[in-house]
Amino acid sequence: MHPETHLQLHTIRSAELQRHAADFRLTHPRPGIDTETGARAPHTGLRTRLGLTMVELGLRLLPDGSAVPSRTARAA
């Protein structure tokens, strides 16, 4: 198949899926989600703030460069 034809098919399918998603959001509204864009409301709950604080603390405790994966092969 020609690459431009393949790209056009993907573009058409993407637009079709986005239209179906918008229709679904309008017929099945959920609390905390914008029915127009599908964007979630910002999380400000205690659980979310605690989780983000724990992640931030963990990143501060790691020495610089320790989170880089090693390049040595491991024996199975």
C-alpha positions as CSV (number, residue, x, y, z in Angstrom):
1,M,0.0,0.0,0.0
2,H,1.3,3.5,-0.8
3,P,2.5,5.4,2.3
4,E,0.3,8.4,1.7
5,T,-2.8,6.2,1.3
6,H,-1.9,4.4,4.5
7,L,-1.5,7.8,6.3
8,Q,-4.9,9.0,5.0
9,L,-6.6,5.8,6.2
10,H,-5.1,6.4,9.7
11,T,-6.2,10.0,9.7
12,I,-9.8,9.1,8.7
13,R,-9.9,6.4,11.4
14,S,-8.5,8.7,14.0
15,A,-11.1,11.3,13.3
16,E,-13.8,8.6,13.4
17,L,-12.6,7.4,16.8
18,Q,-12.4,10.9,18.2
19,R,-16.0,11.5,17.1
20,H,-17.2,8.3,18.7
21,A,-15.4,9.2,21.9
22,A,-17.0,12.7,22.0
23,D,-20.4,11.1,21.4
24,F,-19.8,8.6,24.2
25,R,-18.7,11.4,26.6
26,L,-21.9,13.3,25.9
27,T,-24.1,10.3,26.5
28,H,-22.3,8.9,29.5
29,P,-21.1,11.9,31.6
30,R,-18.8,11.1,34.5
31,P,-18.1,13.4,37.5
32,G,-14.8,15.2,37.3
33,I,-14.4,14.8,33.6
34,D,-15.2,17.6,31.1
35,T,-17.7,16.3,28.6
36,E,-16.4,18.5,25.8
37,T,-12.7,17.7,25.9
38,G,-12.5,14.6,28.0
39,A,-10.0,16.2,30.3
40,R,-9.9,15.2,33.9
41,A,-10.3,17.7,36.7
42,P,-7.1,18.4,38.6
43,H,-6.7,16.1,41.6
44,T,-6.3,17.9,44.8
45,G,-7.3,15.2,47.2
46,L,-5.2,14.1,50.2
47,R,-4.2,10.8,48.6
48,T,-2.9,12.5,45.5
49,R,-0.9,15.1,47.4
50,L,0.6,12.5,49.6
51,G,1.6,10.3,46.7
52,L,3.2,13.2,44.9
53,T,5.1,14.2,48.1
54,M,6.4,10.7,48.4
55,V,7.6,10.6,44.9
56,E,9.3,14.0,45.3
57,L,11.0,12.8,48.5
58,G,12.2,9.6,46.8
59,L,13.7,11.5,44.0
60,R,15.5,13.8,46.4
61,L,16.9,10.8,48.3
62,L,18.4,9.2,45.2
63,P,22.0,10.2,44.5
64,D,22.6,11.8,41.1
65,G,22.9,9.2,38.4
66,S,21.8,6.2,40.5
67,A,18.5,5.9,38.6
68,V,20.3,5.3,35.3
69,P,20.0,1.7,34.2
70,S,23.2,-0.3,34.0
71,R,24.6,-1.3,30.6
72,T,26.2,-4.6,31.7
73,A,24.7,-7.9,30.6
74,R,23.2,-10.0,33.4
75,A,23.6,-13.7,33.5
76,A,20.4,-15.7,33.5
